[in-house]
Amino acid sequence: MRLDKYLKVSRLIKRRTVANEACDGERVCVNGRQVKASYQVKVGDVIEITFGQRTLKVEVLQVSETASKSDAPAMYKELV
């Protein structure tokens, strides 16, 4: 699954266009390197998203085409 779609489905970012812009603005890293929105997300990837001064780091636990609001948090695990 594409990175921008994963960010939207997992509800880490609200809209796919915003996720796309974050990738283009080099605010998203996967496994320590900058990636484009077309990057194929795999289980075990570590995604870092920078929101201004705050950085969110998560590990991908599950890749699914759709997820309900209650199932979305099960797709990733927050790392410290």
WOBEL-V762934 format. One record per residue. PHI is phi in degrees with one decimal (* if undefined). NEAR is the number of other C-alpha atoms within 8 Angstrom. D_FIRST is the distance of its C-alpha to the first C-alpha in whole Angstrom. Layout:
phi=PHI near=NEAR d_first=D_FIRST
phi=PHI near=NEAR d_first=D_FIRST
This chain:
phi=* near=9 d_first=0
phi=-64.0 near=10 d_first=4
phi=-60.1 near=12 d_first=6
phi=-62.6 near=13 d_first=9
phi=-69.7 near=10 d_first=7
phi=-61.2 near=12 d_first=6
phi=-61.0 near=13 d_first=10
phi=-74.5 near=13 d_first=11
phi=-62.8 near=12 d_first=10
phi=-79.3 near=12 d_first=12
phi=63.8 near=10 d_first=14
phi=-73.9 near=7 d_first=15
phi=-129.1 near=10 d_first=15
phi=-66.4 near=9 d_first=17
phi=-126.2 near=7 d_first=16
phi=-65.4 near=11 d_first=13
phi=-65.0 near=7 d_first=16
phi=-67.5 near=9 d_first=17
phi=-62.9 near=15 d_first=14
phi=-61.9 near=10 d_first=14
phi=-64.9 near=8 d_first=17
phi=-63.8 near=10 d_first=17
phi=-66.4 near=13 d_first=15
phi=-65.2 near=9 d_first=17
phi=-85.0 near=6 d_first=20
phi=57.0 near=9 d_first=19
phi=-104.3 near=11 d_first=19
phi=-124.7 near=12 d_first=16
phi=-120.5 near=12 d_first=16
phi=-124.4 near=11 d_first=14
phi=53.1 near=7 d_first=16
phi=84.0 near=7 d_first=19
phi=-133.0 near=6 d_first=18
phi=-65.2 near=9 d_first=17
phi=-133.7 near=10 d_first=14
phi=-88.2 near=8 d_first=13
phi=-63.2 near=11 d_first=10
phi=-83.9 near=7 d_first=9
phi=-56.9 near=8 d_first=8
phi=-87.2 near=7 d_first=5
phi=-74.7 near=10 d_first=6
phi=-126.8 near=8 d_first=8
phi=-61.7 near=9 d_first=11
phi=101.0 near=7 d_first=14
phi=-64.7 near=10 d_first=12
phi=-108.6 near=11 d_first=15
phi=-106.5 near=12 d_first=14
phi=-116.8 near=12 d_first=17
phi=-120.9 near=10 d_first=18
phi=-100.5 near=10 d_first=21
phi=-112.4 near=8 d_first=23
phi=62.7 near=5 d_first=26
phi=-85.8 near=5 d_first=28
phi=-96.1 near=6 d_first=26
phi=-120.9 near=9 d_first=23
phi=-107.5 near=10 d_first=20
phi=-121.4 near=11 d_first=19
phi=-132.5 near=11 d_first=16
phi=-108.3 near=13 d_first=15
phi=-75.4 near=14 d_first=12
phi=-103.0 near=10 d_first=13
phi=-153.3 near=8 d_first=11
phi=-118.6 near=11 d_first=7
phi=-140.5 near=7 d_first=8
phi=-63.7 near=7 d_first=8
phi=-137.1 near=5 d_first=11
phi=-155.4 near=10 d_first=13
phi=-76.7 near=6 d_first=17
phi=-57.9 near=7 d_first=19
phi=-76.3 near=6 d_first=20
phi=-87.4 near=8 d_first=17
phi=-56.9 near=12 d_first=15
phi=-63.3 near=10 d_first=17
phi=-75.8 near=8 d_first=16
phi=-79.4 near=12 d_first=13
phi=-148.1 near=12 d_first=14
phi=-126.6 near=10 d_first=18
phi=-72.2 near=8 d_first=20
phi=-109.9 near=7 d_first=21
phi=-89.1 near=3 d_first=25
